[in-house]
């Protein structure tokens, strides 16, 4: 796969220091500022658990925009990007699951030692926030430099808005199947596994259950596709963009609701006969979480999946919960990436999870355009082509 014209090219040399890697990266230097291309270096020595990856492509999502705008407090200057896919170039001495030349998808970071990690729930790692949003390794160090200046990296254990990324064995997934284009697969490491995993892992939606998905972006449409895989019915998508609602119908929604034109709660009650078994709230708007709880049938579950700005609160009808209703949060679709991503690839190959329909490709040099299209909704899932 050739990079689009104008995309920066990766370079590797022996300086500064033997084995150091020169990279071109999109750097955010100030709150709300643009992504600017800079020549950086990744330090030569790999830690025992680290994996150096030549990035082929990476998704861009709302979380990257939230961090750029400092709605989430990642220290700047920083290299973001957390849906990367690429080729392994070097591995640390303790790495056993991948070797140079392997095709990999990068996902979120976790420590591997705390109780959630050890019990199969690494998305709820006790160190999840510093590991993914701290802008450094766990010990506070950084591998990225602009000359003598330290640049914050290790975002989600990867910082994949660059021609090379430094990940760890815990957050890389080896892709055995060479029939699927690697450039397509990066979003499986975050947005797609979050939406699909919420339905198939976290909630284990049974056949015949009613599902409402509020927000028909990448995560929401992944949830719609997964609900169809699960045999849910009805599957109701809620959004304010008619084009996205149309795509939701094509991907498995049995009903759609335009929240600008209809009373959402009344329509859900009408379609479901009184209330939904599961409501997935992805917009991260407090009033929509309130609506999600109000739209539940007795014993139903409302799941908060969207990442709200720090400090956001939503009022909930406490008496509604006495009907056996549940409210829970979901991170990364309760996914163990090394197990769930291959499952999603198999569903894609079988035609049951056609996530390629969400993707729009951009050259790496068009990252700011892709970010604008993400914010405006012009593109559902931008993917930046970076290398070959």
Secondary structure, DSSP 4 states (H G I P E B T S, - for coil): -PPPTT----EE-S-SSTT-EEEEEEEE-STTPPEEEEEEEE-SPPPTTEEEEEEEEEEE-HHHHHHHTTSS---SSEE---EEEEEEEEE-TT--S--TT-EEEE-----SSSHHHHTT-GGG-TTHHHHHHSSS-TTS--SEEETTEEEB--GGGT--SBSEEEEEGGGEEE---TTS-GGGTGGGGTHHHHHHHIIIIIS-PPTT--EEEE--SHHHHHHHHHHHHHT-SSEEEEES-HHHHHHHHHHT-SEEEETTTS-HHHHHHHHHTS-EEEEEE-S--HHHHHHHHHTEEEEEEEEE-S-PPTT------HHHHTTT-EEEE-SGGG--HHHHHHHHHHHHHTTS--GGGGEEEEEGGGHHHHHHHHHHTS-SEEEEE---
